[in-house]
Structures are given as C-alpha cells and as structure tokens.
Amino acid sequence: MLNLIDCNKSGVVLISEFEKVLHRLKTFLSREELKILYSQYQEGNDSVNYNRISKDYDFHKRSFDRMHK
C-alpha cells in the first residue's frame, strides 16, 4: 500500500502518510512505539523509509510469497 503513494519509488514517504496507512491497515502503535520506529527509520524532518522497515521486519514481497507456497 505504501508503494502506491510513493510516486518516485524511493522507498520513503511522509510520516503523515505512513501513519494514515497504518491506521487503514488497523495497525495501531503508541506514540512511544512510533517514536522508537522513527528514531531508526526517519529520513529528514518529515519522512520515513518504509523500504528499510519492510526489509528489516521481513515484510517485503518475498516473505509474503513464502507464506503462500
């Protein structure tokens, strides 16, 4: 879902967009959990690298492919 709003396919989206997607996916993190996540994956003042999060937490496409085999 994040790749759909990442127009330039950089793997980075605005934090506000990231939080909207989390909410749509019914993934609710506390402010403290978000703070920890952003301390590791924030880029600049207002963006987060969802590509690194996906790889570090094994959410990237290949992991989903393995689940369906």
C-alpha positions in Angstrom: 0.0 0.0 0.0 2.9 2.4 0.8 4.4 1.8 -2.6 1.2 3.2 -4.2 1.7 6.6 -2.6 5.5 6.6 -3.1 5.4 8.4 -6.5 9.1 8.4 -7.2 9.6 4.8 -5.8 12.3 5.9 -3.4 11.1 3.8 -0.5 10.5 6.9 1.5 7.1 8.5 2.4 5.9 11.3 4.6 5.4 10.4 8.2 1.8 11.6 8.0 1.1 9.3 5.0 2.8 6.4 6.8 0.6 6.9 9.8 -2.5 7.0 7.6 -1.6 3.7 6.0 -1.0 2.1 9.4 -4.5 3.3 10.5 -6.1 1.9 7.3 -4.5 -1.4 8.0 -5.7 -1.3 11.6 -2.2 -1.3 12.9 -2.2 0.9 15.9 1.1 1.9 17.5 1.5 4.0 20.6 3.3 7.3 20.3 6.2 5.7 22.1 6.4 2.8 19.6 6.2 5.3 16.7 9.0 7.3 18.3 11.2 4.3 18.5 10.4 3.3 14.9 11.1 6.8 13.7 14.4 7.0 15.6 15.7 4.2 13.4 13.9 4.9 10.1 13.2 8.6 9.8 14.7 10.4 6.9 14.9 14.2 7.2 12.4 16.0 9.3 9.2 14.6 7.9 9.7 11.3 6.1 10.2 7.6 7.0 12.0 4.9 5.0 9.3 2.2 4.7 11.5 0.1 2.4 14.1 -0.4 5.2 11.3 -1.1 7.7 9.9 -3.7 5.3 13.2 -5.4 4.8 14.3 -5.3 8.5 11.0 -6.7 9.7 10.7 -9.2 6.8 7.5 -7.6 5.3 8.9 -7.3 1.8 7.2 -9.2 -1.0 9.3 -12.3 -0.9 8.2 -13.1 2.6 4.6 -13.0 1.6 5.4 -15.3 -1.4 6.8 -17.8 1.0 3.7 -17.8 3.1 1.5 -18.7 0.1 3.6 -21.7 -1.0 
